[in-house]
Every structure is written in structure tokens, then in C-alpha cells.
Amino acid sequence: MKKIILLILTTLLLIGCIKGPEYNESEVVKGNIENIFGNTFDPEHDWSSIVSGEITVTPLSGSTEIQILAYTEDGTLKILTKSEGNSETKLKYDAPNTMIALFVACISEGGGYYIKEIKPTDKIVSFLMPLSTRAITRSSMDGSKRLTIIGSEISYETQRGYPGFESEILYQFNSVPYTVSNYDLSTLVILRSIIFTYLPNGRKYNNLPQIKESGYYNENCYAITTGKEPIIVSPIYKNDGGYHEVETCELYYYYFKDPETDIKSLPKYRLIKLNECIKGDDVLEKHCSYKLVYWKKDGTGTYDFPPGYKIGFMLRSNYKNDVKKGELYFDGRLNTEINKHGHFASSKLGPVDPRMCWLSINHMMLMCCEGGTDSDFNDVILEVSGGVEPIEIPITPEYNSYTFLFEDQLLGDYDMNDVVLKAERLSDTKIKYSLLACGACDELYLRNLGGKVLNEGTEIHRILGSEGFINTVSKSIEPITEIITVPKTFSFNNLDEQVYIYNKTTNREIRMSQKGQDPHGIMIPTDFKWPKEKICIKDAYLGFGSWGHNKIDSIGWYLSPVENNVIK
């Protein structure tokens, strides 16, 4: 009976037969919601998925840019806002409610990247000096130890008769780790956030292109000695997914000064056996370090490297099966054979592609290694510090996106794709808006943008250059984009400043929904896959219903789409 009454009221409403105070529009809408979602929405729901803040930043001297960043549950590091300059700056930011950590970063003229974790309650942050890992003094490093070669063997490359490796000898010496303090919690959060944003983990990711973009690979992969202090290597991470392959690996190094040196025939020295110093998968920590040894012509060793030498690294896999044994080099020119051998070939790395890469974070040089069958380059991670010239690699997180979803009918089907827009905050005064889709037949117009292309006078279908359902059945046309200038005080959390739409057919404005309203207009703090035509948002995102019913439940609902029900 309730559904029949709702149907009658709905029909009368749509043909304009009900007028006057006896009609309660909210009751009809509420009934429609119950019919579609199977429950009511939280009356205290404000439909916001973001938190806002403001912070004053004093950057490093020589900085060219300041960034506010968020690390979120989906494992991404996103720029919330940024500002050019090297003077004290006050920045407003809007962060996703799925934020795990918040950061302030300074970019220096040379591409240096200095980052601090902050709390949402912090109002002021200052960078007094660049962070450094070179705090270990020579007196703390057991410099009195007599260094000797204790054994040698030929490489797998030599055993297999690979061209150029006929005389490669691997040496072992009495290297012993010394204990150091673990990173503080803030540093661990920063490292994990940046490493696995730049090098996302998993077989589906090919991280080689951005590694090559840095330029620090093959002939440019070598760390250059300064001659001023010992060279330190600290293993900090391994993850082989429980297959026990990476833990059998050993880290070797070699060195040379003459650019004409035959690298393949150089002696290689084992520095680290990973199974002796790293325990557990996917654990990021620093609890021991090793010093590289320079071997003199008389066979004695010293921790004092002469300046100007190039240091190369190799990861040796010693797993029990031959198909999983081999030497994997940072210098891809030495990987011609191993990259096509056994299970290593399934990584699909080319014949001269590297097996390692550099990352630089807060003056830390991190060496990230690919020891297996994919190309995510995060199976083993080591920090290299001390007597080598610093390598600065700019980190370039993506801008955070905000997606606006509108339902244009009072009694809608809640597929939330009648109008879809995206916004990216490029700076404190510039926002790039993109009109993505229109799943409506009514005559619709944008409001509160003031753009030249995304303007208020051109109907939305005409802006997109098509009729009917646009990009809601499948993607068929490109978004229409424009950069809009906003005041520095602009916030995505201020509903009065947000874009909305006008339905000329029904003479209704559809704005961002406020507390107590139904979700005819909502904003998602990410690059969002919107529902397909006639697919209710509760069926495209299974957590939406529980979030709507209780605003503290399933707050990250928008991170888990039902892939067949959304536009990709």
C-alpha cells in the first residue's frame, strides 16, 4: 500500500497536480529514498567527504615551491594545494576524509625534495635546515677491525658462459653489521608514503618508465665517492610475497675510476646477506648498517675510499632452482642475459634495463631493487649514505581531484551521473575544472563557475558537443576543460563557493547537499569512477548505502567500485 501511495503522489507531483501546504515534498522524496535504498538517510548527514585546514609554512632558504600533501587509504600521495616562492606562506587545504597522514613539502632549486609530517591540528610548520642522514660519526663504526677476504667463487654469469663474464669473481669478506637507531615514526610514515606512491607495489605495475625519466640508470646509476667519510649501506625493507626468494639474495658492490674499465670483469664484493639482517615481509625499519671497503693493491682493506670512484651495486639471487639464480645489476647494460633467463624473463624487462633505481627523500638516497618476476622495483630497499655525492630526484605527486556528482530530478534514480565534473587545485588560486559526463535529457546549465568555456549561458549538452547520454553508457568523448581563477580563501568545503547546476526544464537548482538533505549533489575527494546509466550509486559502490544511513560508517566507500557498474 505504501508503494502505491508513493506512486500516486509521485505521479501527481510530476504533472503538477499537488499544490499548497497540504503537500510535503520532503515526505515524497523520503519515500523515494526508502524505495530505492531500502532505508532512510542519516538526518545529520552533511554528505561531506573532506576535512579542511590552514597552515603557515616557513620554507627552506632557496625553495621554489611549497606543497601541502595527503597520503590516503588507497595508497596515493596527492597534492592538495601549492604555492610558489621561498617566503612564509599561509595555505588553505582540503583533504580527503580517508587521509592517513598530512605533509608539507619544500621543493628546492636543484630539485631537492624536503618533506615533514604534520598533524591536522598544526597551524605553523618551519623548515630550519635540510634533513640529513649523515649523523653517524667515524668513532661509532668500529674502525679498528682488520678487514680480510675470506672466500671467493665465480658468478652464475661466468658459470653459464655468458659473453663478457668469463672471469667474473665474487669475493666475500668479514663484513659485520653495526647497530643503529631505527627511523622515528614520522620518518617511517614519510618514507612509506613516498616510496610506494612513486613505486606502487604489485605485478600489475610497470614502474620502469618513471625510473628512466629520472635519468639515473645504466651509465648514470653510479654513486660517486667524495673521499670524506665512509660509505654506509643500510637494508630497510624486503617483500617477496612469502615466496622466500628475496631473502636468499645478497648485495654485492664494485668500484672503478677509469671510464674505460671492463665492468664485467671487475671483482665484486659481498656486503650483505639479506637473511641475516632483514626479518619479515613488508616491514620498513632501519636497525643495522654496513660499511663498504676499499681494497688496496696489497690486499688490505680500509673504509676510506679515495674521491672520484664510481660505486656499482648488484643483487645476487641464490634461490635453490637454477631458473631463479642470477646476478641482477643496477647498471642495465650488465643485465643482457639475466633479464631473459628463467623466471627473471617474466618481468618483461628489456635486455639493458636496470634492476635497481634511486629515490631521494629528505637527503636520503634510497636504492630500490627488483629481484624477481615483475617490474615494481620495491622487492628490496636500502639506504646509501655517507661518503657519496648526493643524488636529487624530484618527486612529482599527482594533484588531488574532486569529483562533483549531480542528480537532476527531484525523484531521481540516484545513478548520480546526470552531470559529472572534476576539479584539480593546481595552486592556491588556480583550479582546473573538467566537464566529464551528462546522463540527463533535461535542459541543464552550469552555475557558479564563471568560465568562458564552462559558462552559464551554454546548455551542458552543447558544451560537450553531443546529445542524449554522454559518457554514461561508455566513454565516447573527451572532457571539456578550463582553468578557473579563485580567491586564495577558496575552499571545497564551503558550499556557497561550489559549482551547481540549473535545470531549466523543471526550473530547479541542484546544489551541493547540506545536512538533512538527500544527496542530489555530492563531491568525492578523488578521481572518481561514476556509475553507469541507470545503475544506482548503491550498486556501483556497495558501501554507499551504509554511509548514507550512518555518516560515520564506510567513509571510504568511494575507494571500492563494482567495476562492471561504473564508467572506466
C-alpha positions, 0 to 999 in steps of 0.5 A: 500500500505504501508503494502505491501511495508513493506512486500516486503522489509521485505521479501527481507531483510530476504533472503538477497536480499537488499544490499548497501546504497540504503537500510535503515534498520532503515526505515524497522524496523520503519515500523515494529514498526508502524505495530505492535504498531500502532505508532512510538517510542519516538526518545529520548527514552533511554528505561531506567527504573532506576535512579542511585546514590552514597552515603557515609554512616557513620554507627552506632558504632557496625553495621554489615551491611549497606543497601541502600533501595527503597520503590516503587509504588507497595508497596515493600521495596527492597534492592538495594545494601549492604555492610558489616562492621561498617566503612564509606562506599561509595555505588553505587545504582540503583533504580527503576524509580517508587521509592517513597522514598530512605533509608539507613539502619544500621543493628546492632549486636543484630539485631537492625534495624536503618533506615533514609530517604534520598533524591536522591540528598544526597551524605553523610548520618551519623548515630550519635546515635540510634533513640529513642522514649523515649523523653517524660519526667515524668513532661509532663504526668500529674502525679498528677491525682488520678487514680480510677476504675470506672466500671467493667463487665465480658468478652464475654469469661466468658459470653459464658462459655468458659473453663478457663474464668469463672471469667474473669473481665474487669475493666475500669478506668479514663484513659485520653489521653495526647497530643503529637507531631505527627511523622515528615514526614520522620518518617511517610514515614519510618514507612509506608514503613516498616510496610506494606512491612513486613505486606502487607495489604489485605485478600489475605495475610497470614502474620502469618508465618513471625510473628512466625519466629520472635519468639515473640508470645504466651509465648514470646509476653510479654513486660517486665517492667524495673521499670524506667519510665512509660509505654506509649501506643500510637494508630497510625493507624486503617483500617477496610475497612469502615466496622466500626468494628475496631473502636468499639474495645478497648485495654485492658492490664494485668500484672503478675510476677509469671510464674505460674499465671492463665492468664485467670483469671487475671483482665484486664484493659481498656486503650483505646477506639479506637473511641475516639482517632483514626479518619479515615481509613488508616491514620498513625499519632501519636497525643495522648498517654496513660499511663498504671497503676499499681494497688496496693493491696489497690486499688490505682493506680500509673504509676510506675510499679515495674521491672520484670512484664510481660505486656499482651495486648488484643483487645476487639471487641464490634461490635453490632452482637454477631458473631463479639464480642470477646476478641482477645489476643496477647498471642495465647494460650488465643485465643482457642475459639475466633479464631473459633467463628463467623466471627473471624473463617474466618481468618483461624487462628489456635486455639493458634495463636496470634492476635497481633505481634511486629515490631521494627523500629528505637527503636520503638516497634510497636504492630500490631493487627488483629481484624477481618476476615483475617490474615494481622495483620495491622487492628490496630497499636500502639506504646509501649514505655517507661518503657519496655525492648526493643524488636529487630526484624530484618527486612529482605527486599527482594533484588531488581531484574532486569529483562533483556528482549531480542528480537532476530530478527531484525523484531521481534514480540516484545513478548520480551521473546526470552531470559529472565534473572534476576539479584539480587545485593546481595552486592556491588560486588556480583550479582546473575544472573538467566537464566529464559526463551528462546522463540527463535529457533535461535542459541543464546549465552550469552555475557558479563557475564563471568560465568562458568555456564552462559558462552559464549561458551554454546548455551542458549538452552543447558544451560537450558537443553531443546529445542524449547520454554522454559518457554514461553508457561508455566513454565516447568523448573527451572532457571539456576543460578550463582553468578557473581563477579563485580567491586564495580563501577558496575552499571545497568545503564551503558550499556557497563557493561550489559549482551547481547546476540549473535545470531549466526544464523543471526550473530547479537548482541542484546544489551541493547537499547540506545536512538533512538533505538527500544527496542530489549533489555530492563531491568525492575527494578523488578521481572518481569512477561514476556509475553507469546509466541507470545503475544506482550509486548503491550498486556501483559502490556497495558501501554507499548505502551504509554511509548514507544511513550512518555518516560515520560508517564506510567513509571510504566507500568511494575507494571500492567500485563494482567495476562492471557498474561504473564508467572506466 
